[in-house]
Amino acid sequence: MTEIVRMSIELGYLKAPNHILAQIDELKGLAPDRIVFITTGTQGEPTSALVRIANRDHKQLHIIPGDTVAIPLPRYRGMKA
C-alpha cells in the first residue's frame, strides 16, 4: 500500500505535502482529528486491515465515535443505482 501511494503521488494522481505520509507507529502523540488512514480491504477479504478494524481486531487502529469511514466503490455494469 505504501508503494502504491508513493507512486500515485509521483505520477500526480494523489496530491500530498512532502513528509505528510507516515507509518502507523509514527502517529503517536498526534491529535486524532489530524490523522487520515488509507487502508485496503473493501471487498471484504477476511484478513484485510479494513475487516480487522471493523471487527475491532486490529492491533493498532480502532474506530472511535466521531470518526468518518469512507468506502468508495467503483460502479460495476449491472449495479443498481
ROVO-268606 format. One line per 8 residues: for each residue x, y, z of N, C-alpha, C. Coordinates in nm, 3 decimals. Layout:
BEGIN
X Y Z X Y Z X Y Z ~ ...
This chain:
BEGIN
0.082 -0.118 0.000 0.000 0.000 0.000 0.087 0.126 0.000 ~ 0.194 0.124 0.077 0.283 0.240 0.085 0.341 0.272 -0.053 ~ 0.382 0.169 -0.125 0.440 0.191 -0.258 0.337 0.245 -0.356 ~ 0.213 0.197 -0.346 0.107 0.245 -0.435 0.081 0.393 -0.410 ~ 0.076 0.433 -0.284 0.054 0.574 -0.251 0.172 0.658 -0.297 ~ 0.292 0.611 -0.271 0.412 0.685 -0.313 0.412 0.705 -0.465 ~ 0.384 0.600 -0.539 0.384 0.607 -0.684 0.270 0.698 -0.734 ~ 0.155 0.693 -0.668 0.042 0.780 -0.705 0.078 0.927 -0.689
0.153 0.958 -0.584 0.198 1.096 -0.564 0.297 1.135 -0.672 ~ 0.393 1.046 -0.699 0.494 1.076 -0.801 0.431 1.098 -0.939 ~ 0.326 1.024 -0.970 0.261 1.035 -1.101 0.155 1.145 -1.107 ~ 0.128 1.207 -0.992 0.033 1.317 -0.989 -0.112 1.278 -0.971 ~ -0.140 1.151 -0.943 -0.278 1.108 -0.920 -0.326 1.143 -0.780 ~ -0.233 1.157 -0.688 -0.264 1.189 -0.549 -0.176 1.306 -0.510 ~ -0.233 1.405 -0.446 -0.156 1.521 -0.403 -0.144 1.520 -0.251 ~ -0.022 1.535 -0.204 0.004 1.538 -0.060 0.131 1.619 -0.035
0.133 1.700 0.069 0.255 1.776 0.101 0.371 1.681 0.132 ~ 0.493 1.729 0.109 0.612 1.649 0.141 0.611 1.609 0.288 ~ 0.654 1.491 0.317 0.670 1.438 0.452 0.538 1.424 0.528 ~ 0.427 1.416 0.456 0.297 1.402 0.522 0.263 1.255 0.549 ~ 0.320 1.164 0.471 0.291 1.022 0.488 0.374 0.964 0.602 ~ 0.314 0.874 0.677 0.383 0.814 0.791 0.334 0.673 0.813 ~ 0.411 0.597 0.883 0.369 0.464 0.927 0.286 0.480 1.054 ~ 0.203 0.383 1.083 0.110 0.393 1.196 0.181 0.417 1.329
0.299 0.358 1.347 0.370 0.374 1.474 0.433 0.513 1.489 ~ 0.434 0.592 1.383 0.489 0.728 1.388 0.383 0.831 1.426 ~ 0.259 0.790 1.445 0.150 0.884 1.467 0.116 0.907 1.615 ~ 0.181 0.837 1.703 0.155 0.855 1.846 0.180 1.000 1.884 ~ 0.086 1.056 1.958 0.100 1.194 2.001 0.026 1.293 1.913 ~ -0.013 1.252 1.793 -0.092 1.340 1.708 -0.238 1.337 1.750 ~ -0.305 1.449 1.739 -0.448 1.454 1.771 -0.523 1.369 1.670 ~ -0.621 1.291 1.715 -0.695 1.204 1.623 -0.759 1.279 1.505
-0.796 1.405 1.526 -0.859 1.479 1.416 -0.757 1.531 1.313 ~ -0.631 1.496 1.330 -0.526 1.535 1.236 -0.476 1.417 1.154 ~ -0.541 1.300 1.168 -0.494 1.177 1.106 -0.596 1.125 1.006 ~ -0.547 1.084 0.890 -0.630 1.016 0.789 -0.561 0.885 0.757 ~ -0.636 0.777 0.762 -0.582 0.646 0.726 -0.639 0.604 0.592 ~ -0.553 0.548 0.509 -0.597 0.484 0.385 -0.561 0.337 0.402 ~ -0.659 0.251 0.382 -0.635 0.109 0.403 -0.695 0.028 0.291 ~ -0.671 -0.101 0.293 -0.721 -0.192 0.190 -0.833 -0.278 0.247
-0.903 -0.345 0.158 -0.999 -0.444 0.203 -1.144 -0.415 0.177 ~ -1.177 -0.335 0.077 -1.317 -0.302 0.053 -1.396 -0.420 -0.002 ~ -1.330 -0.525 -0.044 -1.402 -0.640 -0.097 -1.432 -0.743 0.012 ~ -1.397 -0.713 0.135 -1.432 -0.799 0.248 -1.340 -0.917 0.270 ~ -1.218 -0.912 0.221 -1.125 -1.022 0.247 -1.106 -1.036 0.398 ~ -1.120 -1.156 0.453 -1.121 -1.173 0.598 -0.997 -1.124 0.671 ~ -0.882 -1.124 0.606 -0.759 -1.079 0.674 -0.721 -0.936 0.639 ~ -0.803 -0.866 0.562 -0.769 -0.729 0.525 -0.775 -0.638 0.647
-0.701 -0.529 0.639 -0.698 -0.434 0.751 -0.837 -0.379 0.779 ~ -0.911 -0.346 0.674 -1.044 -0.288 0.694 -1.137 -0.382 0.769 ~ -1.135 -0.510 0.736 -1.219 -0.608 0.806 -1.174 -0.620 0.951 ~ -1.043 -0.625 0.975 -0.994 -0.635 1.113 -1.030 -0.512 1.194 ~ -1.024 -0.392 1.131 -1.063 -0.270 1.201 -1.212 -0.275 1.234 ~ -1.294 -0.312 1.137 -1.440 -0.319 1.158 -1.478 -0.419 1.266 ~ -1.402 -0.528 1.276 -1.428 -0.631 1.376 -1.361 -0.603 1.510 ~ -1.300 -0.486 1.521 -1.225 -0.447 1.643 -1.115 -0.548 1.676
-1.052 -0.597 1.569 -0.948 -0.699 1.583 -0.813 -0.649 1.533 ~ -0.800 -0.521 1.503 -0.674 -0.464 1.455 -0.592 -0.424 1.577 ~ -0.465 -0.459 1.577 -0.380 -0.435 1.695 -0.348 -0.287 1.717 ~ -0.347 -0.206 1.611 -0.301 -0.068 1.625 -0.406 0.038 1.594 ~ -0.517 0.001 1.535 -0.613 0.101 1.488 -0.754 0.064 1.531 ~ -0.824 0.161 1.588 -0.961 0.141 1.633 -1.046 0.259 1.588 ~ -1.166 0.232 1.544 -1.260 0.338 1.508 -1.328 0.383 1.635 ~ -1.335 0.514 1.656 -1.398 0.568 1.776 -1.514 0.659 1.735
-1.607 0.685 1.826 -1.718 0.775 1.793 -1.666 0.908 1.738 ~ -1.727 0.953 1.630 -1.684 1.076 1.565 -1.595 1.054 1.444 ~ -1.537 0.934 1.431 -1.456 0.903 1.314 -1.545 0.894 1.190 ~ -1.488 0.924 1.076 -1.557 0.909 0.948 -1.491 0.797 0.871 ~ -1.571 0.705 0.821 -1.520 0.595 0.738 -1.582 0.611 0.600 ~ -1.499 0.625 0.499 -1.546 0.637 0.361 -1.500 0.515 0.283 ~ -1.594 0.450 0.218 -1.561 0.331 0.139 -1.607 0.356 -0.004 ~ -1.517 0.411 -0.086 -1.555 0.436 -0.225 -1.555 0.304 -0.302
-1.660 0.282 -0.379 -1.670 0.161 -0.459 -1.687 0.199 -0.605 ~ -1.621 0.126 -0.692 -1.642 0.152 -0.834 -1.780 0.102 -0.875 ~ -1.837 0.165 -0.974 -1.967 0.118 -1.026 -1.941 0.007 -1.125 ~ -2.008 -0.103 -1.107 -1.995 -0.216 -1.199 -2.116 -0.221 -1.290 ~ -2.096 -0.270 -1.410 -2.205 -0.286 -1.504 -2.311 -0.378 -1.440 ~ -2.434 -0.337 -1.447 -2.542 -0.416 -1.388 -2.573 -0.378 -1.244 ~ -2.493 -0.290 -1.186 -2.517 -0.246 -1.049 -2.635 -0.152 -1.046 ~ -2.724 -0.168 -0.951 -2.838 -0.077 -0.938 -2.795 0.050 -0.868
-2.847 0.163 -0.912 -2.813 0.293 -0.854 -2.879 0.312 -0.720
